Amino acid sequence: MLHVERPYPPLLRRQAYPASPRAREALESHINELMKLGVLRKVGHNEEVGVTTTVIITWHNDKPRMVGDLRALNTYTIPYRYQIPRIHETLTQLSKATFINSINALKGFHQNFSNTSC
């Protein structure tokens, strides 16, 4: 769970990165799709929200993907330190499994939970 300490100074609003017309079109397409799915919503000018700049990257299959630059948010997060599992131990545990399941979350990490006390 991501925990952001409050109160914190408002995030600096940054201008959008320069983008080609093709990237701008892909960005608008992604935003419209996420708004239809209810993942994104329009915010009013008086709402205090953290806004991140977005970038379109293209994978090897020429499929555009929207990513956010969250470096400004990282300055406010409290690290949750835990030991990274050893790959050999993980693979040993999986070798005994009868079924292995893979979950594809909607467009990545939109379902991350944050602490409700924030």
SVG drawing of the C-alpha trace seen along z (x, -y; Angstrom):
<svg xmlns="http://www.w3.org/2000/svg" viewBox="-18 -27 36 57">
<polyline fill="none" stroke="black" stroke-width="0.4" points="0.0,0.0 1.3,-3.4 1.3,-5.9 1.7,-9.6 2.4,-11.8 0.0,-14.8 0.0,-17.7 2.4,-18.2 3.0,-21.2 0.9,-21.0 2.6,-19.3 4.1,-21.7 2.0,-21.8 4.3,-21.1 3.8,-21.9 3.2,-19.0 6.2,-17.6 6.5,-18.5 4.7,-15.8 4.3,-15.1 0.8,-15.2 0.9,-11.4 1.8,-11.2 -0.9,-13.8 -3.5,-11.8 -2.5,-8.6 -2.6,-10.4 -6.1,-11.8 -7.2,-8.3 -5.8,-6.8 -7.4,-9.5 -10.8,-9.1 -10.7,-5.3 -9.8,-5.6 -12.5,-8.2 -15.1,-5.9 -13.9,-3.1 -14.2,-5.4 -10.4,-5.2 -10.0,-8.9 -12.3,-11.9 -12.2,-15.6 -11.2,-17.8 -12.3,-21.3 -9.9,-24.2 -10.4,-24.6 -9.8,-21.0 -6.5,-20.4 -5.1,-17.3 -1.7,-16.1 -1.3,-16.2 1.5,-14.3 2.8,-14.8 2.2,-12.0 4.3,-10.7 3.5,-8.3 6.1,-5.6 6.0,-3.1 6.8,0.5 8.7,2.7 5.3,3.6 4.6,-0.1 1.7,-0.1 1.6,-3.4 1.4,-3.3 0.7,-6.2 3.0,-6.5 3.1,-9.1 6.1,-10.9 5.7,-10.4 9.1,-11.7 7.5,-14.7 5.2,-12.3 8.2,-10.2 9.5,-13.0 6.4,-12.7 6.2,-8.9 7.5,-7.1 9.6,-4.0 8.1,-0.7 11.2,1.5 11.1,5.2 13.4,7.9 13.1,8.7 12.4,12.5 15.2,14.6 14.3,15.8 15.7,19.3 13.4,19.7 10.4,18.4 11.0,20.7 11.4,23.7 8.0,22.9 6.4,22.5 7.8,25.9 5.5,27.6 2.4,25.7 -0.4,27.4 -1.8,24.2 -0.2,20.8 -2.4,17.8 -1.5,14.5 -3.6,11.4 -3.6,8.5 -4.7,5.4 -6.5,2.7 -3.9,0.8 -1.2,1.3 -1.3,-0.1 -4.5,-2.2 -5.8,0.0 -3.1,-0.8 -4.6,-1.5 -3.6,-4.4 -4.0,-5.0 -7.5,-6.3 -6.3,-8.5 -4.5,-10.7"/>
</svg>
